[in-house]
Amino acid sequence: MESASRDDIRKLLKMFGIRADELIVAHLARTPSAGPLRLALILEDRTDYGKEPPADRLHLELEGDVRRE
């Protein structure tokens, strides 16, 4: 894989991480404490491949809890 591709991936993941962190912290601050916050993080390929999409689309889904302290 080319270095430019890796740089693009890292930049996108870094932006997502920073924005997600800020959004989750703000959400926790404004919602009542009712146990852990249950989240799902989803990564999916939204490329328009036209008439020839790949057989297996990129898709990753992770779920987890964020403790309220």
N, CA, C and O atoms as CSV, one atom per row, in Angstrom:
chain,resi,resn,atom,element,x,y,z
A,1,MET,N,N,0.845,-1.174,0.000
A,1,MET,CA,C,0.000,0.000,0.000
A,1,MET,C,C,0.889,1.234,0.000
A,1,MET,O,O,1.906,1.284,0.691
A,2,GLU,N,N,0.499,2.207,-0.767
A,2,GLU,CA,C,1.263,3.442,-0.892
A,2,GLU,C,C,1.226,4.259,0.394
A,2,GLU,O,O,0.254,4.210,1.147
A,3,SER,N,N,2.270,4.991,0.626
A,3,SER,CA,C,2.384,5.849,1.802
A,3,SER,C,C,1.267,6.891,1.842
A,3,SER,O,O,0.735,7.194,2.910
A,4,ALA,N,N,0.912,7.442,0.671
A,4,ALA,CA,C,-0.150,8.455,0.617
A,4,ALA,C,C,-1.475,7.866,1.085
A,4,ALA,O,O,-2.240,8.538,1.778
A,5,SER,N,N,-1.753,6.620,0.715
A,5,SER,CA,C,-2.982,5.963,1.157
A,5,SER,C,C,-2.998,5.807,2.670
A,5,SER,O,O,-4.004,6.090,3.319
A,6,ARG,N,N,-1.900,5.363,3.219
A,6,ARG,CA,C,-1.792,5.209,4.682
A,6,ARG,C,C,-1.952,6.553,5.386
A,6,ARG,O,O,-2.597,6.638,6.431
A,7,ASP,N,N,-1.364,7.599,4.814
A,7,ASP,CA,C,-1.506,8.933,5.400
A,7,ASP,C,C,-2.969,9.372,5.405
A,7,ASP,O,O,-3.446,9.939,6.388
A,8,ASP,N,N,-3.679,9.110,4.311
A,8,ASP,CA,C,-5.102,9.458,4.226
A,8,ASP,C,C,-5.916,8.690,5.262
A,8,ASP,O,O,-6.809,9.250,5.899
A,9,ILE,N,N,-5.606,7.410,5.425
A,9,ILE,CA,C,-6.313,6.572,6.400
A,9,ILE,C,C,-6.084,7.110,7.804
A,9,ILE,O,O,-7.034,7.276,8.569
A,10,ARG,N,N,-4.853,7.379,8.139
A,10,ARG,CA,C,-4.524,7.888,9.483
A,10,ARG,C,C,-5.179,9.240,9.748
A,10,ARG,O,O,-5.672,9.487,10.848
A,11,LYS,N,N,-5.185,10.112,8.745
A,11,LYS,CA,C,-5.808,11.432,8.897
A,11,LYS,C,C,-7.312,11.278,9.161
A,11,LYS,O,O,-7.856,11.932,10.051
A,12,LEU,N,N,-7.969,10.430,8.403
A,12,LEU,CA,C,-9.402,10.202,8.571
A,12,LEU,C,C,-9.709,9.616,9.945
A,12,LEU,O,O,-10.640,10.065,10.614
A,13,LEU,N,N,-8.940,8.621,10.372
A,13,LEU,CA,C,-9.159,8.006,11.682
A,13,LEU,C,C,-8.886,8.985,12.817
A,13,LEU,O,O,-9.595,8.981,13.823
A,14,LYS,N,N,-7.868,9.820,12.663
A,14,LYS,CA,C,-7.564,10.812,13.693
A,14,LYS,C,C,-8.705,11.818,13.813
A,14,LYS,O,O,-9.137,12.129,14.923
A,15,MET,N,N,-9.201,12.331,12.682
A,15,MET,CA,C,-10.322,13.275,12.701
A,15,MET,C,C,-11.548,12.642,13.346
A,15,MET,O,O,-12.230,13.273,14.154
A,16,PHE,N,N,-11.827,11.374,12.979
A,16,PHE,CA,C,-12.979,10.684,13.560
A,16,PHE,C,C,-12.811,10.564,15.069
A,16,PHE,O,O,-13.743,10.844,15.824
A,17,GLY,N,N,-11.637,10.152,15.507
A,17,GLY,CA,C,-11.392,9.958,16.933
A,17,GLY,C,C,-11.575,11.234,17.732
A,17,GLY,O,O,-12.198,11.221,18.794
A,18,ILE,N,N,-11.043,12.326,17.233
A,18,ILE,CA,C,-11.158,13.610,17.941
A,18,ILE,C,C,-12.611,14.061,18.005
A,18,ILE,O,O,-13.096,14.448,19.069
A,19,ARG,N,N,-13.302,14.015,16.879
A,19,ARG,CA,C,-14.705,14.454,16.848
A,19,ARG,C,C,-15.598,13.545,17.676
A,19,ARG,O,O,-16.483,14.018,18.389
A,20,ALA,N,N,-15.368,12.244,17.584
A,20,ALA,CA,C,-16.178,11.305,18.357
A,20,ALA,C,C,-15.966,11.514,19.851
A,20,ALA,O,O,-16.927,11.496,20.619
A,21,ASP,N,N,-14.722,11.712,20.270
A,21,ASP,CA,C,-14.430,11.946,21.676
A,21,ASP,C,C,-15.178,13.175,22.185
A,21,ASP,O,O,-15.820,13.122,23.234
A,22,GLU,N,N,-15.098,14.277,21.447
A,22,GLU,CA,C,-15.776,15.506,21.857
A,22,GLU,C,C,-17.289,15.321,21.932
A,22,GLU,O,O,-17.931,15.780,22.877
A,23,LEU,N,N,-17.845,14.656,20.949
A,23,LEU,CA,C,-19.289,14.438,20.903
A,23,LEU,C,C,-19.757,13.529,22.034
A,23,LEU,O,O,-20.784,13.801,22.655
A,24,ILE,N,N,-19.030,12.469,22.306
A,24,ILE,CA,C,-19.409,11.532,23.371
A,24,ILE,C,C,-19.319,12.199,24.736
A,24,ILE,O,O,-20.216,12.035,25.563
A,25,VAL,N,N,-18.248,12.948,24.984
A,25,VAL,CA,C,-18.095,13.646,26.260
A,25,VAL,C,C,-19.245,14.630,26.463
A,25,VAL,O,O,-19.817,14.692,27.552
A,26,ALA,N,N,-19.592,15.399,25.427
A,26,ALA,CA,C,-20.705,16.346,25.527
A,26,ALA,C,C,-22.024,15.617,25.767
A,26,ALA,O,O,-22.854,16.076,26.552
A,27,HIS,N,N,-22.218,14.496,25.103
A,27,HIS,CA,C,-23.447,13.711,25.274
A,27,HIS,C,C,-23.559,13.191,26.702
A,27,HIS,O,O,-24.629,13.259,27.307
A,28,LEU,N,N,-22.472,12.678,27.235
A,28,LEU,CA,C,-22.477,12.186,28.615
A,28,LEU,C,C,-22.807,13.306,29.597
A,28,LEU,O,O,-23.504,13.074,30.585
A,29,ALA,N,N,-22.315,14.514,29.338
A,29,ALA,CA,C,-22.537,15.648,30.239
A,29,ALA,C,C,-23.993,16.100,30.246
A,29,ALA,O,O,-24.474,16.613,31.257
A,30,ARG,N,N,-24.699,15.918,29.134
A,30,ARG,CA,C,-26.061,16.437,29.073
A,30,ARG,C,C,-27.148,15.375,29.230
A,30,ARG,O,O,-28.335,15.702,29.206
A,31,THR,N,N,-26.766,14.133,29.386
A,31,THR,CA,C,-27.779,13.087,29.549
A,31,THR,C,C,-27.729,12.537,30.972
A,31,THR,O,O,-26.670,12.501,31.598
A,32,PRO,N,N,-28.877,12.114,31.468
A,32,PRO,CA,C,-28.912,11.599,32.836
A,32,PRO,C,C,-28.098,10.313,32.982
A,32,PRO,O,O,-27.948,9.527,32.047
A,33,SER,N,N,-27.588,10.139,34.185
A,33,SER,CA,C,-26.806,8.946,34.469
A,33,SER,C,C,-27.732,7.746,34.610
A,33,SER,O,O,-28.486,7.636,35.577
A,34,ALA,N,N,-27.665,6.863,33.646
A,34,ALA,CA,C,-28.513,5.671,33.660
A,34,ALA,C,C,-27.691,4.453,33.298
A,34,ALA,O,O,-28.093,3.638,32.467
A,35,GLY,N,N,-26.545,4.338,33.926
A,35,GLY,CA,C,-25.664,3.227,33.588
A,35,GLY,C,C,-24.767,3.596,32.430
A,35,GLY,O,O,-24.738,4.748,31.997
A,36,PRO,N,N,-24.042,2.627,31.933
A,36,PRO,CA,C,-23.082,2.915,30.856
A,36,PRO,C,C,-23.779,3.302,29.550
A,36,PRO,O,O,-24.907,2.889,29.282
A,37,LEU,N,N,-23.089,4.092,28.760
A,37,LEU,CA,C,-23.565,4.473,27.435
A,37,LEU,C,C,-23.165,3.369,26.474
A,37,LEU,O,O,-21.984,3.036,26.371
A,38,ARG,N,N,-24.122,2.802,25.776
A,38,ARG,CA,C,-23.865,1.713,24.830
A,38,ARG,C,C,-23.691,2.306,23.444
A,38,ARG,O,O,-24.609,2.943,22.928
A,39,LEU,N,N,-22.517,2.107,22.826
A,39,LEU,CA,C,-22.216,2.693,21.524
A,39,LEU,C,C,-21.867,1.633,20.486
A,39,LEU,O,O,-21.392,0.544,20.808
A,40,ALA,N,N,-22.117,1.990,19.239
A,40,ALA,CA,C,-21.671,1.183,18.107
A,40,ALA,C,C,-20.876,2.101,17.186
A,40,ALA,O,O,-21.319,3.202,16.857
A,41,LEU,N,N,-19.722,1.646,16.782
A,41,LEU,CA,C,-18.908,2.362,15.798
A,41,LEU,C,C,-18.953,1.556,14.511
A,41,LEU,O,O,-18.665,0.359,14.503
A,42,ILE,N,N,-19.315,2.219,13.432
A,42,ILE,CA,C,-19.515,1.512,12.165
A,42,ILE,C,C,-18.652,2.150,11.081
A,42,ILE,O,O,-18.661,3.366,10.887
A,43,LEU,N,N,-17.912,1.304,10.387
A,43,LEU,CA,C,-17.100,1.725,9.250
A,43,LEU,C,C,-17.635,0.989,8.029
A,43,LEU,O,O,-17.696,-0.241,8.007
A,44,GLU,N,N,-18.027,1.764,7.004
A,44,GLU,CA,C,-18.531,1.110,5.802
A,44,GLU,C,C,-18.080,1.862,4.567
A,44,GLU,O,O,-17.877,3.076,4.598
A,45,ASP,N,N,-17.933,1.149,3.515
A,45,ASP,CA,C,-17.529,1.702,2.223
A,45,ASP,C,C,-18.761,2.330,1.574
A,45,ASP,O,O,-19.757,1.650,1.327
A,46,ARG,N,N,-18.685,3.618,1.304
A,46,ARG,CA,C,-19.802,4.318,0.664
A,46,ARG,C,C,-19.447,4.755,-0.757
A,46,ARG,O,O,-20.079,5.654,-1.313
A,47,THR,N,N,-18.452,4.127,-1.327
A,47,THR,CA,C,-18.016,4.445,-2.681
A,47,THR,C,C,-19.080,4.027,-3.684
A,47,THR,O,O,-19.671,2.954,-3.558
A,48,ASP,N,N,-19.324,4.872,-4.681
A,48,ASP,CA,C,-20.232,4.521,-5.768
A,48,ASP,C,C,-19.407,3.796,-6.832
A,48,ASP,O,O,-18.668,4.419,-7.594
A,49,TYR,N,N,-19.546,2.482,-6.870
A,49,TYR,CA,C,-18.797,1.677,-7.826
A,49,TYR,C,C,-19.540,1.506,-9.155
A,49,TYR,O,O,-19.070,0.801,-10.048
A,50,GLY,N,N,-20.679,2.143,-9.275
A,50,GLY,CA,C,-21.455,2.024,-10.505
A,50,GLY,C,C,-22.028,0.630,-10.651
A,50,GLY,O,O,-22.592,0.074,-9.708
A,51,LYS,N,N,-21.880,0.078,-11.826
A,51,LYS,CA,C,-22.482,-1.222,-12.148
A,51,LYS,C,C,-21.642,-2.412,-11.695
A,51,LYS,O,O,-22.084,-3.554,-11.815
A,52,GLU,N,N,-20.432,-2.166,-11.175
A,52,GLU,CA,C,-19.560,-3.269,-10.787
A,52,GLU,C,C,-19.071,-3.134,-9.349
A,52,GLU,O,O,-17.877,-2.933,-9.127
A,53,PRO,N,N,-19.969,-3.241,-8.362
A,53,PRO,CA,C,-19.521,-3.159,-6.973
A,53,PRO,C,C,-18.727,-4.404,-6.591
A,53,PRO,O,O,-18.925,-5.468,-7.176
A,54,PRO,N,N,-17.835,-4.280,-5.620
A,54,PRO,CA,C,-17.078,-5.456,-5.181
A,54,PRO,C,C,-18.025,-6.477,-4.529
A,54,PRO,O,O,-19.076,-6.125,-3.993
A,55,ALA,N,N,-17.625,-7.721,-4.594
A,55,ALA,CA,C,-18.448,-8.787,-4.009
A,55,ALA,C,C,-18.598,-8.597,-2.505
A,55,ALA,O,O,-19.674,-8.818,-1.951
A,56,ASP,N,N,-17.528,-8.191,-1.853
A,56,ASP,CA,C,-17.559,-7.961,-0.408
A,56,ASP,C,C,-17.280,-6.495,-0.125
A,56,ASP,O,O,-16.160,-6.019,-0.309
A,57,ARG,N,N,-18.303,-5.786,0.323
A,57,ARG,CA,C,-18.118,-4.376,0.667
A,57,ARG,C,C,-17.411,-4.279,2.009
A,57,ARG,O,O,-17.586,-5.136,2.875
A,58,LEU,N,N,-16.619,-3.242,2.177
A,58,LEU,CA,C,-15.932,-2.979,3.430
A,58,LEU,C,C,-16.966,-2.660,4.503
A,58,LEU,O,O,-17.794,-1.768,4.321
A,59,HIS,N,N,-16.922,-3.376,5.606
A,59,HIS,CA,C,-17.855,-3.130,6.709
A,59,HIS,C,C,-17.226,-3.636,8.002
A,59,HIS,O,O,-16.786,-4.782,8.091
A,60,LEU,N,N,-17.192,-2.760,8.996
A,60,LEU,CA,C,-16.687,-3.114,10.321
A,60,LEU,C,C,-17.614,-2.487,11.336
A,60,LEU,O,O,-17.935,-1.303,11.239
A,61,GLU,N,N,-18.048,-3.267,12.308
A,61,GLU,CA,C,-18.928,-2.764,13.355
A,61,GLU,C,C,-18.416,-3.231,14.707
A,61,GLU,O,O,-18.216,-4.423,14.938
A,62,LEU,N,N,-18.210,-2.269,15.591
A,62,LEU,CA,C,-17.746,-2.558,16.958
A,62,LEU,C,C,-18.750,-1.974,17.940
A,62,LEU,O,O,-19.257,-0.872,17.730
A,63,GLU,N,N,-19.039,-2.700,19.001
A,63,GLU,CA,C,-19.921,-2.216,20.042
A,63,GLU,C,C,-19.199,-2.250,21.366
A,63,GLU,O,O,-18.346,-3.103,21.609
A,64,GLY,N,N,-19.554,-1.308,22.218
A,64,GLY,CA,C,-18.945,-1.291,23.537
A,64,GLY,C,C,-19.655,-0.312,24.446
A,64,GLY,O,O,-20.520,0.450,24.014
A,65,ASP,N,N,-19.281,-0.345,25.702
A,65,ASP,CA,C,-19.866,0.511,26.722
A,65,ASP,C,C,-18.874,1.580,27.143
A,65,ASP,O,O,-17.666,1.347,27.189
A,66,VAL,N,N,-19.409,2.767,27.453
A,66,VAL,CA,C,-18.623,3.854,28.031
A,66,VAL,C,C,-19.172,4.083,29.432
A,66,VAL,O,O,-20.339,4.436,29.604
A,67,ARG,N,N,-18.315,3.877,30.431
A,67,ARG,CA,C,-18.745,4.057,31.819
A,67,ARG,C,C,-18.976,5.521,32.120
A,67,ARG,O,O,-18.261,6.392,31.626
A,68,ARG,N,N,-19.970,5.780,32.924
A,68,ARG,CA,C,-20.265,7.152,33.390
A,68,ARG,C,C,-19.642,7.288,34.768
A,68,ARG,O,O,-19.966,6.532,35.684
A,69,GLU,N,N,-18.761,8.242,34.907
A,69,GLU,CA,C,-18.108,8.448,36.209
A,69,GLU,C,C,-18.304,9.844,36.683
A,69,GLU,O,O,-17.827,10.204,37.759
